[in-house]
């Protein structure tokens, strides 16, 4: 499984692609280099957390062509993927950074499909730090995790295009790269092998 990282150049993104998760990435490019990159040479393209949407928007057509050719695009949190990927409906929410200080505080994030292979690698505490929003998902999409209202915060869409979109409002690379919120590192420790290994087995 070959993986390309779209790296906006922020320190936390560089830390991800050159640090702990470097073994999972075969290459990394800036958004402005997408036009000169053969995306079809990669099984998956991961757009790292908080990559500015305005830097991705010029490449929406190329990404759609890649998807329709059977590729996988992983859109991480705070990238405003609704602006450069098809069929995404995002609703932002007010972010509560301090819910855990409330007695019996519960952010409300839940695993929606515990039998999914991803959740053999991570648990419910590993999707729980804070939220920036949720998604209306297209009919036929596979919802993996939800907020307290039951709306998707992580889902897999194999119906909108000829390929696969993995879309989330979670921003683990951002927090891992800033060296706080241990849940985000635990999330990535399971998420990256899932993308790399489980998808490779599925393709085989």
NULO-279432 format. One record per atom (N, C-alpha, C): x, y, z. Coordinates in steps of 0.2 Angstrom, whole numbers, plus 5000, padded with zeros to 4 digits. Layout:
<rs>
XYZ...
</rs>
This chain:
<rs>
500449945000500050005000500450065000500450104995500850164994500450224996500650275000500350325003500650395002500350444999500550504998500250555003500750595007500450645011500450715008499850745009499850815007500050855013500550885013500850925019500950995017500551035021500551105020501151145023501551105026502251135028502251165035501651155039501651175046502051125050502351145056502851105060502551045062501851045064501550985066501450935060501350955054501350915048502050885047502550925047503150895046503350845051503150855057503350805063502950745061502350745058502050685056502350645051502550675045502850645040503550625040503950655045504650645046504750615052504250605057504350575063504050515064503650505069503350445071503050405066502650435061502250405056502650405049503250425049503650425043503650355039503650295043503650235039503050225035502550255036501850245032501850285026502250335025502250385020502750365015502550355008503050345003503350415000502950465001503150534998502650585002502950645001502550705004502650764999502050794998502050854993501650914996501850974994501451024996500851034992500251064994499651064990499851094983500351144982500451174976500851124971501051074974501451024970500950964967500350964969499850914967499850914959499850974956499750974949500250934945500850934948501450904945501550834948501050804951501150744954500650694951500950634950500550574947500150544953499550564954499250534960499050464959499050444953498850374952499450324953500050354955500550314957500450284965499950314968499850304975499150274976499150224981498550194983498050244987498350284991498050324995498350394995497950444996498250514997497950535004498350555008498050585015498250655015497750695016497750775017497750785024498350805027498450815034498050865037497850865043497450905047497650975046497151015045497151095044497551115038497651075033497851105027497351155024497551215023497151265021496751245014496051255015495651235009495851275003496051335003496151374998496751344994497151314997497751284994497551214990496951184992496751124989496251134984495851184984495351194979495551194972496151224970496351224963496451154960496451104965496651034963496050984963495451014964494850974965494750934959494850954953494650914947495150854947495750864948496250814948496150764954495950784960495750734965495150694963494650724960494050694957494250634952494650654948494950604943495250544946495650564951496050514954495550464958495050494961494550454965494150414960493950444954493550404949493950344946494650354946495050294944495150244949494850254955494850204960495350214966495550274966496050294972495650314978496050324984495750334990496050404992495650444995495750514998495550515005496050525009495850535016495950605018495350635020495350705022495250715029495750735033495750745040495450805042495350815048494950875051495250945050494750985050494951055049495251075042495151035037495351045030494851075026494251085029493651105025493651065018493550995019493550955013492950965009492450995011491851005008491951055002492551095002492651144997493051114991493351054992493751024987493650954985493150914989492950854988492250844986491950804982491250804980490850764986490250794986489750754990489850764998490150815000490250825007489850875010489550865015489050915018489350915026489650975027489950985034489551035038489451025044489151075049489651085055489951145055490351155061489951165067490351155073490051165079490551205084490251225089490651265094491051215098491651225098492151175101492251185108492051135112492151135119492751095121493251135123493951105124493951085132493451105136493551085143493051045146492651005141492150955143492350915149493050895149493250845153493350865160493250935161493350965168492650965172492150945168491450935171491350875174491150865180491050805183490550755179490850695178490550645173490450675166490950715164490950745158490950695152490650705147490550655141490550695135491050695131491050735124490450705120490350645121489750615117489950575110490650575109490850535103490750465105490550425099490450355100490650315094490850255095491050215089490350185087490250195080489550175077489550105075490150085073490250015070490749975073490649955080491249925083491549855080491149825075491449765072491949785066491949855065492449875059493149865061493549845056494249825058494649885061494449945060494849995063494849995071494249965073494149965081494349905084494749865080495149815083495849845085495949905082496549945084496549995088495950035089495850085093495150075097495150115103494450105107494150175107493550175110493150235111493550295114493950285119494350345122494850375117494950335111495450365107495150405101494550415101494150465097493850515101494150525107493850575111494350625113494350685110494750745113494250805113494150825107493650875106493350875098492850915097492550915090492550985087492550985080492551045077491851045072491550985071490950985067490850915065490250905061490050835059489750845052489550785049489450775042488750745041488350765036487850735033488150685028487950625029488350575025487850545019488150535013487750515008487450445009486850425006486550355007487050305005487250255009487650205007488350215010488550275013489150285016489150245023489750225025489950185031490150235036489650245041489850285047490250245052490750265054491150235059491150265066491050335066491050365073490550425072490250435078489750495078489850535084489550595084489450645089488850625094488750665099488150645103487550655100487450685094486850685091486750635086487250585085487250535081487450555074487750615073487950635066488750605065488850595059489550565058490150615059490650585062491250625063491850585060491750525057492150485054491750435049491850435043491550395038491950375032491650325029491950295023491450305017491650335012491150345006491450315000491150254998491250224992490750224987490250274988489650284983489750344979490050394982490050464978490450464972491050424972491450424967491650354965492050344960492350274959492850244963493050284968493550264973493250274980493750294985493550294992493750354995493250384998493450445003493350425010493850445014493850435021493850505024493350525027493250595029493150595037493450645040493350655047493450725049493150745055493150805057493750805063493950745065494450745070495150765067495550795071496150825069496750795073496950735072497450705077498150725075498250735068498950755067499150815070498650865070498850935073499050925080498650885084498750885091499350835093499450785089500050745090500650785089500650825083501250855081501450915086500950935090501050985095501150955102501250885102501450845108500950855114500350855113499850855118499250815116498850805120498250755119498450685117498650645122498850575120498350535116497750555117497250515113497350515106497650575103497750585096498250535094498750525098499350485096499050415096498650395101498350325101497950315095497550365093497150365087497550345081498150385080498550375074498950315074499050295080499450225080499050165078498350175078497850125075497650145068497550205067497250235061497750225055498350235056498850235050498950155048499050115053499150045051498450015048497950045050497250025046497250045039497450105038497550135031498050085027498550075030499150045026499049965025498849935031498849865031498249835029497649855032497049825031496749835024496949895021496749915014497149875009497749855011498149815007497849745007497649715012497349655012496749655009496349705009495649705006495749704998496349744996496449754989496649684986497049644990497249584988496749524987
</rs>
